[in-house]
């Protein structure tokens, strides 16, 4: 069987970079513009992002199609095109929202639906290709590499947008989004071209209905318990996603460019946390996947407590430092959890790697939408109750910290390091 080379894996990582570059526009830049510049309730972008994540409940179906019908390249490229189109329409809707709220909201809902379909089709098909065409011993390493490249795409894009978005105008926003969208489609097409034809990823010839195939996976105790863990931990992970930039603008008076740059700094911390785990596990042979998941959860909880506290200070410097720390611990948790996810994708009934990745991807997407919406809605509620925005945001950050602690406790029970020994983070033979 011909498997993916490390060059192929890096090429697929370029697709993840493009996914991250477009998605960060919706979860940070457009979110900030709605809440601060348009003075709309935080629950509105929270609802839109939750909607696009909710659309991704179709991920198991995309994964099942990858298992039984093949043609993953078509879904990867086609999904990226739909995602890019959704991002362009979402940026256009910002201007419409300011003048015609009802029409702008309708356009936004449509655009975020396209974003959800694009991410689900492209992202799940990409992970299915990785899970089926990568040697089992290298799956965790492949997941780490591609996720690092996605985070790099998020961080670099946020930093670039932050530099060019000030002084803000709708024309500048549309120009930036257009460049990113077109570039993402081009890079994805070049990166994926010819890879699928060179590896043995022939579709499974069977007539099993999708629902039956999904039930087979849900009947596996390990897959079911890990799905619950993914949902809980990712809910904690994404609760601050939609409120961090508004927090910096409302409490610390950051400009749109500064707050977008802050998002890039956070994702830079996530990248460093992922690299740190890779070095510790691969180079120094220190710690297990379970250890790094728990450490990342506990460290994230501590950073969120500090994030709530520094809101009383109102100084820029501590905010940047704490956000970097939060990103580092988030990255430690995320890369370890993703490594476990990829390593377990091939366990159980064979020819169901894509379905398992789709199931866990759907759990992650629903958790992201749920966590983001709950975080945004809670901030709106607490801002009505308390006199200071810092108190409202601080309470939400503390609630998120509690969720991370609960996730750490759950990780002790659902992740068994002995089951993952045959998988490696090391990119060697």
C-alpha distance (Angstrom), angle and dihedral (degrees) to the residues before:
residue distance angle dihedral
X1 . . .
X2 3.83 . .
X3 3.80 110.1 .
X4 3.78 133.7 -169.4
X5 3.78 115.7 -75.8
X6 3.79 120.5 -139.5
X7 3.81 88.6 -104.2
X8 3.82 88.7 55.1
X9 3.80 90.5 49.5
X10 3.80 91.3 51.9
X11 3.80 89.3 49.1
X12 3.81 90.0 53.3
X13 3.79 87.2 47.9
X14 3.82 87.4 61.2
X15 3.80 87.4 62.3
X16 3.81 89.2 53.3
X17 3.81 88.2 50.1
X18 3.81 89.5 55.8
X19 3.81 91.7 47.8
X20 3.80 90.7 52.7
X21 3.81 92.9 45.5
X22 3.81 92.5 57.7
X23 3.81 98.5 37.2
X24 3.83 92.6 54.0
X25 3.81 88.3 62.4
X26 3.81 91.2 63.2
X27 3.79 99.2 39.4
X28 3.80 97.9 44.3
X29 3.81 118.7 11.6
X30 3.82 101.0 36.3
X31 3.80 90.6 38.0
X32 3.81 91.3 54.3
X33 3.82 92.6 47.4
X34 3.81 92.5 52.9
X35 3.81 95.3 48.8
X36 3.81 101.9 38.3
X37 3.82 109.8 21.6
X38 3.83 96.2 34.5
X39 3.85 93.3 33.0
X40 3.82 91.8 -135.4
X41 3.83 122.4 154.2
X42 3.81 113.3 -87.1
X43 3.80 88.3 -125.2
X44 3.84 90.0 70.7
X45 3.82 97.4 66.0
X46 3.80 85.6 34.9
X47 3.80 89.2 59.1
X48 3.80 92.7 45.6
X49 3.80 93.8 50.3
X50 3.83 90.4 44.0
X51 3.81 87.8 52.2
X52 3.80 93.1 52.5
X53 3.79 90.5 47.0
X54 3.81 89.9 46.5
X55 3.81 89.9 55.4
X56 3.79 86.3 60.8
X57 3.79 90.8 71.0
X58 3.81 79.6 95.5
X59 3.82 89.4 70.4
X60 3.86 94.0 99.6
X61 3.80 88.1 55.6
X62 3.80 92.0 51.7
X63 3.80 89.1 48.7
X64 3.80 92.3 47.9
X65 3.81 89.9 51.4
X66 3.80 88.0 52.3
X67 3.80 89.7 53.0
X68 3.80 96.5 47.6
X69 3.82 108.4 24.4
X70 3.80 107.1 27.7
X71 3.83 120.8 -160.9
X72 3.79 92.1 122.7
X73 3.81 94.0 160.4
X74 3.80 90.2 63.2
X75 3.81 91.7 54.1
X76 3.81 92.9 43.8
X77 3.81 94.5 52.4
X78 3.81 95.0 35.6
X79 3.78 91.4 49.1
X80 3.81 91.1 51.2
X81 3.80 90.8 52.4
X82 3.81 91.3 51.3
X83 3.84 90.2 46.3
X84 3.81 92.6 50.8
X85 3.80 91.6 48.3
X86 3.80 90.2 50.1
X87 3.80 91.5 51.9
X88 3.82 91.9 50.9
X89 3.80 92.3 50.4
X90 3.83 91.1 45.7
X91 3.82 90.6 54.3
X92 3.81 90.5 47.5
X93 3.82 89.1 51.9
X94 3.84 91.4 61.6
X95 3.80 90.7 70.1
X96 3.81 91.8 44.4
X97 3.82 92.1 49.1
X98 3.80 90.3 57.7
X99 3.83 92.8 55.9
X100 3.83 106.5 23.8
X101 3.79 109.7 23.6
X102 3.82 98.2 -174.9
X103 3.79 95.0 48.8
X104 3.80 91.5 42.5
X105 3.80 91.1 52.1
X106 3.81 91.8 50.8
X107 3.81 91.3 50.1
X108 3.81 90.5 46.9
X109 3.81 92.9 52.0
X110 3.81 90.5 50.0
X111 3.80 92.7 47.8
X112 3.81 94.7 48.2
X113 3.81 88.8 49.7
X114 3.81 88.5 56.8
X115 3.80 89.6 48.2
X116 3.81 91.0 53.4
X117 3.82 92.8 49.1
X118 3.80 91.9 46.7
X119 3.80 95.6 49.1
X120 3.80 92.0 44.5
X121 3.81 95.5 49.7
X122 3.80 97.4 40.7
X123 3.80 100.4 36.0
X124 3.81 98.0 44.4
X125 3.81 93.6 45.1
X126 3.80 89.5 50.0
X127 3.81 92.8 51.2
X128 3.82 90.6 45.7
X129 3.81 89.3 54.4
X130 3.80 90.2 49.8
X131 3.81 93.1 47.0
X132 3.81 95.3 49.2
X133 3.81 101.5 36.7
X134 3.82 100.4 40.2
X135 3.80 121.5 86.2
X136 3.84 108.5 -102.7
X137 3.80 91.8 -120.9
X138 3.82 90.2 55.2
X139 3.82 99.9 44.2
X140 3.79 96.0 96.6
X141 3.81 90.6 48.1
X142 3.79 91.3 48.5
X143 3.80 90.7 50.9
X144 3.80 90.5 49.4
X145 3.80 93.6 50.2
X146 3.81 95.4 47.3
X147 3.81 93.1 44.7
X148 3.79 91.3 49.2
X149 3.78 88.2 53.5
X150 3.81 90.8 49.7
X151 3.81 91.6 51.1
X152 3.80 89.2 47.1
X153 3.79 88.6 53.8
X154 3.80 90.7 50.9
X155 3.80 94.0 46.9
X156 3.80 96.4 44.8
X157 3.80 93.5 44.6
X158 3.80 92.3 49.4
X159 3.80 91.0 48.8
X160 3.82 92.5 48.9
X161 3.80 93.0 47.0
X162 3.78 89.6 49.0
X163 3.80 90.4 56.2
X164 3.81 96.6 48.3
X165 3.82 102.8 33.1
X166 3.83 95.7 73.4
X167 2.97 122.1 115.9
X168 3.79 86.2 36.7
X169 3.79 122.9 -134.8
X170 3.78 131.4 154.5
X171 3.80 91.2 -119.2
X172 3.81 90.7 56.2
X173 3.82 90.5 48.6
X174 3.82 93.0 51.7
X175 3.79 92.1 46.9
X176 3.81 92.3 52.0
X177 3.81 94.1 45.9
X178 3.82 91.8 47.2
X179 3.79 92.4 53.0
X180 3.81 92.4 48.2
X181 3.82 93.5 45.9
X182 3.81 95.5 49.4
X183 3.81 92.1 43.9
X184 3.82 91.3 50.7
X185 3.80 92.9 53.8
X186 3.80 92.4 47.5
X187 3.82 95.3 46.9
X188 3.82 92.2 46.1
X189 3.79 93.0 51.0
X190 3.81 92.4 49.6
X191 3.82 94.3 43.0
X192 3.82 96.8 50.6
X193 3.80 97.0 39.0
X194 3.82 112.5 123.0
X195 3.81 97.7 -8.5
X196 3.80 97.3 108.5
X197 3.81 93.1 50.5
X198 3.81 91.9 56.1
X199 3.81 98.4 53.5
X200 3.79 132.6 62.6
X201 3.79 102.5 -106.9
X202 3.77 99.4 134.0
X203 3.83 111.4 165.3
X204 3.78 118.1 -107.0
X205 3.79 109.3 -104.0
X206 3.79 102.3 -136.2
X207 3.76 137.1 120.1
X208 3.80 98.2 -137.7
X209 3.83 109.6 143.0
X210 3.80 116.3 -121.3
X211 3.82 94.6 -114.8
X212 3.80 91.4 51.9
X213 3.80 91.0 48.9
X214 3.81 91.3 49.9
X215 3.81 91.1 49.2
X216 3.81 89.5 53.0
X217 3.80 90.1 57.5
X218 3.81 94.5 43.2
X219 3.83 88.9 53.3
X220 3.83 88.7 63.2
X221 3.80 106.5 94.4
X222 3.81 95.1 -148.8
X223 3.80 92.7 50.2
X224 3.82 91.9 46.8
X225 3.81 95.8 48.5
X226 3.80 92.3 44.7
X227 3.81 89.7 51.6
X228 3.81 90.5 56.6
X229 3.80 91.1 47.9
X230 3.81 91.4 50.0
X231 3.80 91.6 51.8
X232 3.82 94.6 49.2
X233 3.80 97.4 43.3
X234 3.79 94.6 43.8
X235 3.81 90.9 49.1
X236 3.80 86.9 59.9
X237 3.81 91.4 43.8
X238 3.82 95.0 53.7
X239 3.83 101.2 39.3
X240 3.80 92.4 92.7
X241 3.81 95.7 41.6
X242 3.81 96.1 93.3
X243 3.78 98.9 34.6
X244 3.80 104.9 45.6
X245 3.81 95.9 79.4
X246 3.83 94.3 43.4
X247 3.83 86.5 47.6
X248 3.79 90.5 55.8
X249 3.81 91.4 47.0
X250 3.81 99.6 44.1
X251 3.81 99.5 36.8
X252 3.83 103.1 27.7
X253 3.84 100.1 28.0
X254 3.81 94.6 -123.2
X255 3.83 116.3 172.0
X256 3.85 119.6 -125.0
X257 3.80 89.9 -98.5
X258 3.80 93.1 47.7
X259 3.79 94.0 48.4
X260 3.82 91.8 47.9
X261 3.80 88.6 50.0
X262 3.82 88.1 51.0
X263 3.80 88.3 56.7
X264 3.79 88.2 52.4
X265 3.81 90.3 50.0
X266 3.80 90.4 52.1
X267 3.78 92.3 50.8
X268 3.79 88.5 46.4
X269 3.81 85.8 58.5
X270 3.82 89.4 49.3
X271 3.80 88.6 53.7
X272 3.81 91.3 50.5
X273 3.81 91.0 49.2
X274 3.79 91.2 52.3
X275 3.80 92.1 48.1
X276 3.80 90.2 48.1
X277 3.80 92.1 55.3
X278 3.80 90.5 46.9
X279 3.82 91.6 52.3
X280 3.79 94.2 44.9
X281 3.80 94.8 47.5
X282 3.80 99.6 36.2
X283 3.79 103.4 32.1
X284 3.79 104.6 27.2
X285 3.83 97.8 25.4
X286 3.79 89.1 -135.1
X287 3.78 122.4 150.4
X288 3.79 134.4 -1.8
X289 3.79 130.0 -106.5
X290 3.79 87.8 -100.4
X291 3.83 92.2 52.2
X292 3.81 93.2 51.6
X293 3.80 93.5 45.9
X294 3.80 90.9 53.8
X295 3.82 93.9 42.1
X296 3.79 91.1 50.4
X297 3.80 92.3 50.0
X298 3.81 94.2 48.5
X299 3.82 93.2 44.3
X300 3.81 90.8 49.2
X301 3.80 89.7 52.3
X302 3.82 90.8 53.2
X303 3.82 92.9 48.5
X304 3.81 91.1 49.6
X305 3.80 89.4 53.3
X306 3.82 88.9 53.2
X307 3.80 90.5 46.3
X308 3.79 89.5 57.0
X309 3.82 91.8 47.5
X310 3.83 98.5 49.7
X311 3.80 90.2 56.2
X312 3.79 85.1 79.5
X313 3.83 90.3 57.9
X314 3.82 100.2 52.7
X315 3.82 94.0 -154.7
X316 3.80 122.5 138.0
X317 3.81 98.7 -143.4
X318 3.84 99.9 60.5
X319 3.81 89.6 46.8
X320 3.80 93.0 56.5
X321 3.81 92.4 46.1
X322 3.80 94.1 48.9
X323 3.81 92.4 45.4
X324 3.81 89.4 53.6
X325 3.82 89.4 50.3
X326 3.80 91.3 48.7
X327 3.79 89.5 51.1
X328 3.81 92.6 50.8
X329 3.81 93.7 52.5
X330 3.81 91.4 41.8
X331 3.80 88.1 54.0
X332 3.81 92.5 49.1
X333 3.80 91.0 52.7
X334 3.80 95.5 41.7
X335 3.80 98.7 49.8
X336 3.79 92.4 47.0
X337 3.82 92.1 48.4
X338 3.81 91.3 46.5
X339 3.81 90.2 48.3
X340 3.79 89.8 53.5
X341 3.80 89.9 47.0
X342 3.81 94.0 53.2
X343 3.80 92.6 42.2
X344 3.80 92.2 52.7
X345 3.82 94.4 43.4
X346 3.81 91.7 88.8
X347 3.81 96.0 44.6
X348 3.77 119.0 103.5
X349 3.80 125.2 13.7
X350 3.81 110.9 17.0
X351 3.81 125.1 -121.2
X352 3.80 89.9 35.2
X353 3.83 100.8 95.9
X354 3.78 91.9 112.7
X355 3.79 92.9 47.7
X356 3.82 92.2 51.3
X357 3.81 91.8 47.3
X358 3.79 88.4 47.8
X359 3.81 92.0 50.5
X360 3.80 93.0 49.7
X361 3.80 90.7 41.6
X362 3.79 89.6 53.6
X363 3.81 90.6 49.1
X364 3.81 89.3 50.4
X365 3.80 92.4 47.4
X366 3.80 93.8 48.0
X367 3.80 89.6 47.1
X368 3.81 90.4 50.3
X369 3.78 91.6 50.8
X370 3.80 93.2 43.3
X371 3.80 93.9 44.9
X372 3.79 94.1 45.4
X373 3.79 93.4 47.2
X374 3.82 94.1 46.1
X375 3.81 90.7 48.0
X376 3.81 93.5 49.7
X377 3.82 94.7 42.8
X378 3.81 91.5 47.8
X379 3.80 91.2 52.7
X380 3.82 90.5 52.2
X381 3.81 91.1 50.3
X382 3.80 95.6 46.3
X383 3.82 92.2 45.9
X384 3.80 87.1 61.0
X385 3.80 91.2 50.4
X386 3.82 102.3 42.7
X387 3.78 129.3 54.6
X388 3.80 94.9 -136.8
X389 3.80 127.6 57.4
X390 3.79 89.6 -145.2
X391 3.82 90.6 64.3
X392 3.80 93.2 48.8
X393 3.80 93.8 50.4
X394 3.81 91.8 40.8
X395 3.80 93.3 59.1
X396 3.81 91.4 51.5
X397 3.80 91.3 50.1
X398 3.81 89.7 51.7
X399 3.81 91.4 50.5
X400 3.78 88.8 51.6
X401 3.80 89.7 50.8
X402 3.81 90.1 55.0
X403 3.82 90.1 52.1
X404 3.79 90.2 53.1
X405 3.81 90.5 53.1
X406 3.81 90.4 51.0
X407 3.82 89.4 49.0
X408 3.81 90.2 52.3
X409 3.80 90.5 53.0
X410 3.81 90.6 48.9
X411 3.83 91.2 49.5
X412 3.79 88.8 60.2
X413 3.79 88.4 63.2
X414 3.80 106.3 36.0
X415 3.83 103.4 39.8
X416 3.80 114.4 72.3
X417 3.83 110.9 -170.6
X418 3.80 91.7 -161.1
X419 3.81 90.6 64.1
X420 3.81 90.5 55.9
X421 3.80 98.8 50.0
X422 3.78 94.1 102.6
X423 3.82 90.5 57.6
X424 3.78 122.5 77.8
X425 3.78 140.7 -162.5
X426 3.79 89.3 -152.4
X427 3.81 116.7 106.4
X428 3.79 94.2 -143.3
X429 3.76 136.3 100.0
